Amino acid sequence: MSSRAKLDVETLLTVILGLVVVLLVLELVDAVAGFFPVFSRSLIALLITVLILLWYVRRR
């Protein structure tokens, strides 16, 4: 893979990771504000997605 393509993939992964983190924070704020559905399925899915993306970025 060329260095430019690698840079584009890294940039794309960084943007996706940033968006997922923002969604995770919003979901946490919503869960805390609601007091009842503390860990909804979407929150768990976002957390798993963040962990997978972090593992992939750190592995390289």
N, CA, C and O atoms as a Maestro MAE file, in Angstrom:
{
 s_m_m2io_version
 :::
 2.0.0
}

f_m_ct {
 s_m_title
 :::
 protein
 m_atom[240] {
  # First column is atom index #
  i_m_mmod_type
  r_m_x_coord
  r_m_y_coord
  r_m_z_coord
  i_m_residue_number
  s_m_chain_name
  s_m_pdb_residue_name
  s_m_pdb_atom_name
  i_m_atomic_number
  :::
  1 25 0.843 -1.167 0.000 1 A "MET " " N  " 7
  2 3 0.000 0.000 0.000 1 A "MET " " CA " 6
  3 2 0.893 1.236 0.000 1 A "MET " " C  " 6
  4 15 1.867 1.301 0.750 1 A "MET " " O  " 8
  5 25 0.571 2.198 -0.823 2 A "SER " " N  " 7
  6 3 1.389 3.403 -0.885 2 A "SER " " CA " 6
  7 2 1.189 4.240 0.376 2 A "SER " " C  " 6
  8 15 0.216 4.075 1.112 2 A "SER " " O  " 8
  9 25 2.141 5.138 0.596 3 A "SER " " N  " 7
  10 3 2.077 5.944 1.817 3 A "SER " " CA " 6
  11 2 0.874 6.887 1.798 3 A "SER " " C  " 6
  12 15 0.291 7.177 2.842 3 A "SER " " O  " 8
  13 25 0.506 7.362 0.605 4 A "ARG " " N  " 7
  14 3 -0.661 8.253 0.510 4 A "ARG " " CA " 6
  15 2 -1.944 7.499 0.833 4 A "ARG " " C  " 6
  16 15 -2.804 8.013 1.548 4 A "ARG " " O  " 8
  17 25 -2.076 6.292 0.315 5 A "ALA " " N  " 7
  18 3 -3.264 5.491 0.608 5 A "ALA " " CA " 6
  19 2 -3.311 5.136 2.088 5 A "ALA " " C  " 6
  20 15 -4.378 5.132 2.702 5 A "ALA " " O  " 8
  21 25 -2.146 4.839 2.654 6 A "LYS " " N  " 7
  22 3 -2.088 4.516 4.080 6 A "LYS " " CA " 6
  23 2 -2.495 5.726 4.914 6 A "LYS " " C  " 6
  24 15 -3.208 5.588 5.909 6 A "LYS " " O  " 8
  25 25 -2.042 6.914 4.508 7 A "LEU " " N  " 7
  26 3 -2.404 8.139 5.207 7 A "LEU " " CA " 6
  27 2 -3.904 8.389 5.115 7 A "LEU " " C  " 6
  28 15 -4.530 8.785 6.097 7 A "LEU " " O  " 8
  29 25 -4.482 8.158 3.937 8 A "ASP " " N  " 7
  30 3 -5.917 8.351 3.772 8 A "ASP " " CA " 6
  31 2 -6.712 7.390 4.647 8 A "ASP " " C  " 6
  32 15 -7.726 7.777 5.227 8 A "ASP " " O  " 8
  33 25 -6.265 6.149 4.747 9 A "VAL " " N  " 7
  34 3 -6.945 5.170 5.597 9 A "VAL " " CA " 6
  35 2 -6.818 5.583 7.060 9 A "VAL " " C  " 6
  36 15 -7.789 5.492 7.812 9 A "VAL " " O  " 8
  37 25 -5.642 6.032 7.472 10 A "GLU " " N  " 7
  38 3 -5.452 6.477 8.853 10 A "GLU " " CA " 6
  39 2 -6.341 7.677 9.164 10 A "GLU " " C  " 6
  40 15 -6.937 7.749 10.239 10 A "GLU " " O  " 8
  41 25 -6.430 8.615 8.230 11 A "THR " " N  " 7
  42 3 -7.281 9.784 8.429 11 A "THR " " CA " 6
  43 2 -8.740 9.379 8.540 11 A "THR " " C  " 6
  44 15 -9.463 9.875 9.404 11 A "THR " " O  " 8
  45 25 -9.173 8.480 7.672 12 A "LEU " " N  " 7
  46 3 -10.552 8.008 7.709 12 A "LEU " " CA " 6
  47 2 -10.852 7.308 9.029 12 A "LEU " " C  " 6
  48 15 -11.900 7.543 9.631 12 A "LEU " " O  " 8
  49 25 -9.944 6.454 9.480 13 A "LEU " " N  " 7
  50 3 -10.146 5.765 10.757 13 A "LEU " " CA " 6
  51 2 -10.174 6.749 11.924 13 A "LEU " " C  " 6
  52 15 -10.944 6.571 12.867 13 A "LEU " " O  " 8
  53 25 -9.347 7.776 11.865 14 A "THR " " N  " 7
  54 3 -9.338 8.782 12.921 14 A "THR " " CA " 6
  55 2 -10.658 9.542 12.963 14 A "THR " " C  " 6
  56 15 -11.196 9.796 14.041 14 A "THR " " O  " 8
  57 25 -11.175 9.903 11.806 15 A "VAL " " N  " 7
  58 3 -12.458 10.608 11.739 15 A "VAL " " CA " 6
  59 2 -13.582 9.721 12.257 15 A "VAL " " C  " 6
  60 15 -14.423 10.173 13.033 15 A "VAL " " O  " 8
  61 25 -13.601 8.462 11.831 16 A "ILE " " N  " 7
  62 3 -14.635 7.529 12.283 16 A "ILE " " CA " 6
  63 2 -14.542 7.341 13.790 16 A "ILE " " C  " 6
  64 15 -15.558 7.346 14.484 16 A "ILE " " O  " 8
  65 25 -13.331 7.175 14.294 17 A "LEU " " N  " 7
  66 3 -13.146 7.004 15.733 17 A "LEU " " CA " 6
  67 2 -13.628 8.238 16.492 17 A "LEU " " C  " 6
  68 15 -14.259 8.117 17.542 17 A "LEU " " O  " 8
  69 25 -13.334 9.407 15.971 18 A "GLY " " N  " 7
  70 3 -13.796 10.639 16.610 18 A "GLY " " CA " 6
  71 2 -15.309 10.734 16.646 18 A "GLY " " C  " 6
  72 15 -15.886 11.119 17.663 18 A "GLY " " O  " 8
  73 25 -15.956 10.385 15.542 19 A "LEU " " N  " 7
  74 3 -17.419 10.410 15.497 19 A "LEU " " CA " 6
  75 2 -18.029 9.409 16.468 19 A "LEU " " C  " 6
  76 15 -19.016 9.709 17.140 19 A "LEU " " O  " 8
  77 25 -17.446 8.229 16.539 20 A "VAL " " N  " 7
  78 3 -17.959 7.202 17.452 20 A "VAL " " CA " 6
  79 2 -17.788 7.648 18.901 20 A "VAL " " C  " 6
  80 15 -18.670 7.417 19.727 20 A "VAL " " O  " 8
  81 25 -16.669 8.281 19.212 21 A "VAL " " N  " 7
  82 3 -16.456 8.770 20.576 21 A "VAL " " CA " 6
  83 2 -17.481 9.852 20.919 21 A "VAL " " C  " 6
  84 15 -18.014 9.871 22.028 21 A "VAL " " O  " 8
  85 25 -17.757 10.744 19.981 22 A "VAL " " N  " 7
  86 3 -18.774 11.775 20.214 22 A "VAL " " CA " 6
  87 2 -20.133 11.135 20.464 22 A "VAL " " C  " 6
  88 15 -20.847 11.535 21.383 22 A "VAL " " O  " 8
  89 25 -20.496 10.149 19.658 23 A "LEU " " N  " 7
  90 3 -21.768 9.455 19.861 23 A "LEU " " CA " 6
  91 2 -21.804 8.733 21.201 23 A "LEU " " C  " 6
  92 15 -22.840 8.707 21.866 23 A "LEU " " O  " 8
  93 25 -20.688 8.153 21.597 24 A "LEU " " N  " 7
  94 3 -20.616 7.473 22.889 24 A "LEU " " CA " 6
  95 2 -20.825 8.459 24.036 24 A "LEU " " C  " 6
  96 15 -21.559 8.167 24.980 24 A "LEU " " O  " 8
  97 25 -20.192 9.609 23.959 25 A "VAL " " N  " 7
  98 3 -20.363 10.628 25.001 25 A "VAL " " CA " 6
  99 2 -21.811 11.105 25.046 25 A "VAL " " C  " 6
  100 15 -22.378 11.260 26.128 25 A "VAL " " O  " 8
  101 25 -22.412 11.339 23.887 26 A "LEU " " N  " 7
  102 3 -23.813 11.759 23.852 26 A "LEU " " CA " 6
  103 2 -24.727 10.698 24.446 26 A "LEU " " C  " 6
  104 15 -25.675 11.022 25.161 26 A "LEU " " O  " 8
  105 25 -24.451 9.450 24.157 27 A "GLU " " N  " 7
  106 3 -25.249 8.353 24.705 27 A "GLU " " CA " 6
  107 2 -25.085 8.273 26.222 27 A "GLU " " C  " 6
  108 15 -26.058 8.037 26.938 27 A "GLU " " O  " 8
  109 25 -23.868 8.468 26.716 28 A "LEU " " N  " 7
  110 3 -23.634 8.468 28.165 28 A "LEU " " CA " 6
  111 2 -24.385 9.608 28.851 28 A "LEU " " C  " 6
  112 15 -24.995 9.414 29.902 28 A "LEU " " O  " 8
  113 25 -24.335 10.786 28.254 29 A "VAL " " N  " 7
  114 3 -25.050 11.933 28.819 29 A "VAL " " CA " 6
  115 2 -26.548 11.660 28.831 29 A "VAL " " C  " 6
  116 15 -27.229 11.967 29.809 29 A "VAL " " O  " 8
  117 25 -27.059 11.088 27.758 30 A "ASP " " N  " 7
  118 3 -28.482 10.764 27.684 30 A "ASP " " CA " 6
  119 2 -28.859 9.726 28.736 30 A "ASP " " C  " 6
  120 15 -29.908 9.834 29.370 30 A "ASP " " O  " 8
  121 25 -28.007 8.723 28.921 31 A "ALA " " N  " 7
  122 3 -28.294 7.676 29.906 31 A "ALA " " CA " 6
  123 2 -28.263 8.229 31.326 31 A "ALA " " C  " 6
  124 15 -29.113 7.878 32.145 31 A "ALA " " O  " 8
  125 25 -27.301 9.085 31.623 32 A "VAL " " N  " 7
  126 3 -27.211 9.668 32.963 32 A "VAL " " CA " 6
  127 2 -28.380 10.620 33.208 32 A "VAL " " C  " 6
  128 15 -28.928 10.663 34.309 32 A "VAL " " O  " 8
  129 25 -28.761 11.380 32.188 33 A "ALA " " N  " 7
  130 3 -29.871 12.316 32.346 33 A "ALA " " CA " 6
  131 2 -31.196 11.584 32.538 33 A "ALA " " C  " 6
  132 15 -32.096 12.090 33.209 33 A "ALA " " O  " 8
  133 25 -31.318 10.386 31.948 34 A "GLY " " N  " 7
  134 3 -32.561 9.635 32.061 34 A "GLY " " CA " 6
  135 2 -32.664 8.835 33.339 34 A "GLY " " C  " 6
  136 15 -33.772 8.486 33.748 34 A "GLY " " O  " 8
  137 25 -31.559 8.532 33.984 35 A "PHE " " N  " 7
  138 3 -31.477 7.784 35.235 35 A "PHE " " CA " 6
  139 2 -31.981 6.349 35.152 35 A "PHE " " C  " 6
  140 15 -31.663 5.552 36.035 35 A "PHE " " O  " 8
  141 25 -32.742 5.988 34.144 36 A "PHE " " N  " 7
  142 3 -33.302 4.642 34.107 36 A "PHE " " CA " 6
  143 2 -32.539 3.710 33.171 36 A "PHE " " C  " 6
  144 15 -32.010 2.699 33.633 36 A "PHE " " O  " 8
  145 25 -32.461 4.007 31.876 37 A "PRO " " N  " 7
  146 3 -31.745 3.080 30.977 37 A "PRO " " CA " 6
  147 2 -30.244 3.358 30.973 37 A "PRO " " C  " 6
  148 15 -29.719 3.900 30.001 37 A "PRO " " O  " 8
  149 25 -29.556 2.997 32.040 38 A "VAL " " N  " 7
  150 3 -28.148 3.361 32.192 38 A "VAL " " CA " 6
  151 2 -27.299 2.729 31.097 38 A "VAL " " C  " 6
  152 15 -26.490 3.416 30.474 38 A "VAL " " O  " 8
  153 25 -27.467 1.432 30.853 39 A "PHE " " N  " 7
  154 3 -26.695 0.785 29.797 39 A "PHE " " CA " 6
  155 2 -27.641 0.208 28.757 39 A "PHE " " C  " 6
  156 15 -28.067 -0.943 28.853 39 A "PHE " " O  " 8
  157 25 -27.955 1.007 27.785 40 A "SER " " N  " 7
  158 3 -28.807 0.533 26.703 40 A "SER " " CA " 6
  159 2 -27.979 -0.268 25.704 40 A "SER " " C  " 6
  160 15 -26.749 -0.260 25.744 40 A "SER " " O  " 8
  161 25 -28.667 -0.948 24.822 41 A "ARG " " N  " 7
  162 3 -27.955 -1.755 23.817 41 A "ARG " " CA " 6
  163 2 -27.104 -0.896 22.902 41 A "ARG " " C  " 6
  164 15 -26.016 -1.310 22.504 41 A "ARG " " O  " 8
  165 25 -27.579 0.289 22.563 42 A "SER " " N  " 7
  166 3 -26.789 1.151 21.679 42 A "SER " " CA " 6
  167 2 -25.508 1.621 22.369 42 A "SER " " C  " 6
  168 15 -24.470 1.758 21.720 42 A "SER " " O  " 8
  169 25 -25.573 1.866 23.665 43 A "LEU " " N  " 7
  170 3 -24.379 2.266 24.402 43 A "LEU " " CA " 6
  171 2 -23.345 1.150 24.410 43 A "LEU " " C  " 6
  172 15 -22.158 1.400 24.201 43 A "LEU " " O  " 8
  173 25 -23.784 -0.063 24.646 44 A "ILE " " N  " 7
  174 3 -22.870 -1.206 24.637 44 A "ILE " " CA " 6
  175 2 -22.277 -1.406 23.245 44 A "ILE " " C  " 6
  176 15 -21.088 -1.698 23.113 44 A "ILE " " O  " 8
  177 25 -23.097 -1.251 22.209 45 A "ALA " " N  " 7
  178 3 -22.603 -1.395 20.836 45 A "ALA " " CA " 6
  179 2 -21.560 -0.327 20.517 45 A "ALA " " C  " 6
  180 15 -20.543 -0.626 19.891 45 A "ALA " " O  " 8
  181 25 -21.797 0.907 20.936 46 A "LEU " " N  " 7
  182 3 -20.825 1.971 20.704 46 A "LEU " " CA " 6
  183 2 -19.525 1.707 21.460 46 A "LEU " " C  " 6
  184 15 -18.439 1.944 20.929 46 A "LEU " " O  " 8
  185 25 -19.629 1.226 22.675 47 A "LEU " " N  " 7
  186 3 -18.437 0.919 23.461 47 A "LEU " " CA " 6
  187 2 -17.606 -0.178 22.803 47 A "LEU " " C  " 6
  188 15 -16.382 -0.073 22.730 47 A "LEU " " O  " 8
  189 25 -18.263 -1.216 22.330 48 A "ILE " " N  " 7
  190 3 -17.560 -2.300 21.642 48 A "ILE " " CA " 6
  191 2 -16.900 -1.784 20.368 48 A "ILE " " C  " 6
  192 15 -15.770 -2.162 20.057 48 A "ILE " " O  " 8
  193 25 -17.599 -0.921 19.630 49 A "THR " " N  " 7
  194 3 -17.040 -0.354 18.401 49 A "THR " " CA " 6
  195 2 -15.792 0.467 18.701 49 A "THR " " C  " 6
  196 15 -14.795 0.363 17.986 49 A "THR " " O  " 8
  197 25 -15.838 1.277 19.747 50 A "VAL " " N  " 7
  198 3 -14.674 2.084 20.122 50 A "VAL " " CA " 6
  199 2 -13.503 1.189 20.498 50 A "VAL " " C  " 6
  200 15 -12.368 1.441 20.092 50 A "VAL " " O  " 8
  201 25 -13.775 0.148 21.272 51 A "LEU " " N  " 7
  202 3 -12.697 -0.761 21.671 51 A "LEU " " CA " 6
  203 2 -12.068 -1.460 20.472 51 A "LEU " " C  " 6
  204 15 -10.848 -1.617 20.417 51 A "LEU " " O  " 8
  205 25 -12.883 -1.879 19.517 52 A "ILE " " N  " 7
  206 3 -12.356 -2.536 18.318 52 A "ILE " " CA " 6
  207 2 -11.510 -1.563 17.504 52 A "ILE " " C  " 6
  208 15 -10.422 -1.916 17.050 52 A "ILE " " O  " 8
  209 25 -12.006 -0.337 17.317 53 A "LEU " " N  " 7
  210 3 -11.246 0.652 16.552 53 A "LEU " " CA " 6
  211 2 -9.939 1.016 17.255 53 A "LEU " " C  " 6
  212 15 -8.904 1.154 16.603 53 A "LEU " " O  " 8
  213 25 -9.980 1.169 18.568 54 A "LEU " " N  " 7
  214 3 -8.743 1.458 19.302 54 A "LEU " " CA " 6
  215 2 -7.749 0.314 19.189 54 A "LEU " " C  " 6
  216 15 -6.552 0.545 19.021 54 A "LEU " " O  " 8
  217 25 -8.234 -0.914 19.281 55 A "TRP " " N  " 7
  218 3 -7.361 -2.077 19.136 55 A "TRP " " CA " 6
  219 2 -6.722 -2.079 17.751 55 A "TRP " " C  " 6
  220 15 -5.531 -2.361 17.622 55 A "TRP " " O  " 8
  221 25 -7.502 -1.767 16.714 56 A "TYR " " N  " 7
  222 3 -6.979 -1.774 15.351 56 A "TYR " " CA " 6
  223 2 -5.926 -0.679 15.164 56 A "TYR " " C  " 6
  224 15 -4.879 -0.918 14.564 56 A "TYR " " O  " 8
  225 25 -6.205 0.517 15.677 57 A "VAL " " N  " 7
  226 3 -5.269 1.629 15.514 57 A "VAL " " CA " 6
  227 2 -3.979 1.360 16.288 57 A "VAL " " C  " 6
  228 15 -2.894 1.644 15.781 57 A "VAL " " O  " 8
  229 25 -4.073 0.826 17.484 58 A "ARG " " N  " 7
  230 3 -2.881 0.541 18.294 58 A "ARG " " CA " 6
  231 2 -2.068 -0.620 17.727 58 A "ARG " " C  " 6
  232 15 -0.847 -0.658 17.882 58 A "ARG " " O  " 8
  233 25 -2.733 -1.559 17.078 59 A "ARG " " N  " 7
  234 3 -2.065 -2.749 16.544 59 A "ARG " " CA " 6
  235 2 -1.124 -2.400 15.399 59 A "ARG " " C  " 6
  236 15 -0.113 -3.074 15.204 59 A "ARG " " O  " 8
  237 25 -1.442 -1.355 14.641 60 A "ARG " " N  " 7
  238 3 -0.621 -0.999 13.487 60 A "ARG " " CA " 6
  239 2 0.648 -0.396 13.895 60 A "ARG " " C  " 6
  240 15 1.462 -0.036 13.045 60 A "ARG " " O  " 8
  :::
 }
 m_bond[239] {
  # First column is bond index #
  i_m_from
  i_m_to
  i_m_order
  :::
  1 1 2 1
  2 2 3 1
  3 3 4 2
  4 3 5 1
  5 5 6 1
  6 6 7 1
  7 7 8 2
  8 7 9 1
  9 9 10 1
  10 10 11 1
  11 11 12 2
  12 11 13 1
  13 13 14 1
  14 14 15 1
  15 15 16 2
  16 15 17 1
  17 17 18 1
  18 18 19 1
  19 19 20 2
  20 19 21 1
  21 21 22 1
  22 22 23 1
  23 23 24 2
  24 23 25 1
  25 25 26 1
  26 26 27 1
  27 27 28 2
  28 27 29 1
  29 29 30 1
  30 30 31 1
  31 31 32 2
  32 31 33 1
  33 33 34 1
  34 34 35 1
  35 35 36 2
  36 35 37 1
  37 37 38 1
  38 38 39 1
  39 39 40 2
  40 39 41 1
  41 41 42 1
  42 42 43 1
  43 43 44 2
  44 43 45 1
  45 45 46 1
  46 46 47 1
  47 47 48 2
  48 47 49 1
  49 49 50 1
  50 50 51 1
  51 51 52 2
  52 51 53 1
  53 53 54 1
  54 54 55 1
  55 55 56 2
  56 55 57 1
  57 57 58 1
  58 58 59 1
  59 59 60 2
  60 59 61 1
  61 61 62 1
  62 62 63 1
  63 63 64 2
  64 63 65 1
  65 65 66 1
  66 66 67 1
  67 67 68 2
  68 67 69 1
  69 69 70 1
  70 70 71 1
  71 71 72 2
  72 71 73 1
  73 73 74 1
  74 74 75 1
  75 75 76 2
  76 75 77 1
  77 77 78 1
  78 78 79 1
  79 79 80 2
  80 79 81 1
  81 81 82 1
  82 82 83 1
  83 83 84 2
  84 83 85 1
  85 85 86 1
  86 86 87 1
  87 87 88 2
  88 87 89 1
  89 89 90 1
  90 90 91 1
  91 91 92 2
  92 91 93 1
  93 93 94 1
  94 94 95 1
  95 95 96 2
  96 95 97 1
  97 97 98 1
  98 98 99 1
  99 99 100 2
  100 99 101 1
  101 101 102 1
  102 102 103 1
  103 103 104 2
  104 103 105 1
  105 105 106 1
  106 106 107 1
  107 107 108 2
  108 107 109 1
  109 109 110 1
  110 110 111 1
  111 111 112 2
  112 111 113 1
  113 113 114 1
  114 114 115 1
  115 115 116 2
  116 115 117 1
  117 117 118 1
  118 118 119 1
  119 119 120 2
  120 119 121 1
  121 121 122 1
  122 122 123 1
  123 123 124 2
  124 123 125 1
  125 125 126 1
  126 126 127 1
  127 127 128 2
  128 127 129 1
  129 129 130 1
  130 130 131 1
  131 131 132 2
  132 131 133 1
  133 133 134 1
  134 134 135 1
  135 135 136 2
  136 135 137 1
  137 137 138 1
  138 138 139 1
  139 139 140 2
  140 139 141 1
  141 141 142 1
  142 142 143 1
  143 143 144 2
  144 143 145 1
  145 145 146 1
  146 146 147 1
  147 147 148 2
  148 147 149 1
  149 149 150 1
  150 150 151 1
  151 151 152 2
  152 151 153 1
  153 153 154 1
  154 154 155 1
  155 155 156 2
  156 155 157 1
  157 157 158 1
  158 158 159 1
  159 159 160 2
  160 159 161 1
  161 161 162 1
  162 162 163 1
  163 163 164 2
  164 163 165 1
  165 165 166 1
  166 166 167 1
  167 167 168 2
  168 167 169 1
  169 169 170 1
  170 170 171 1
  171 171 172 2
  172 171 173 1
  173 173 174 1
  174 174 175 1
  175 175 176 2
  176 175 177 1
  177 177 178 1
  178 178 179 1
  179 179 180 2
  180 179 181 1
  181 181 182 1
  182 182 183 1
  183 183 184 2
  184 183 185 1
  185 185 186 1
  186 186 187 1
  187 187 188 2
  188 187 189 1
  189 189 190 1
  190 190 191 1
  191 191 192 2
  192 191 193 1
  193 193 194 1
  194 194 195 1
  195 195 196 2
  196 195 197 1
  197 197 198 1
  198 198 199 1
  199 199 200 2
  200 199 201 1
  201 201 202 1
  202 202 203 1
  203 203 204 2
  204 203 205 1
  205 205 206 1
  206 206 207 1
  207 207 208 2
  208 207 209 1
  209 209 210 1
  210 210 211 1
  211 211 212 2
  212 211 213 1
  213 213 214 1
  214 214 215 1
  215 215 216 2
  216 215 217 1
  217 217 218 1
  218 218 219 1
  219 219 220 2
  220 219 221 1
  221 221 222 1
  222 222 223 1
  223 223 224 2
  224 223 225 1
  225 225 226 1
  226 226 227 1
  227 227 228 2
  228 227 229 1
  229 229 230 1
  230 230 231 1
  231 231 232 2
  232 231 233 1
  233 233 234 1
  234 234 235 1
  235 235 236 2
  236 235 237 1
  237 237 238 1
  238 238 239 1
  239 239 240 2
  :::
 }
}
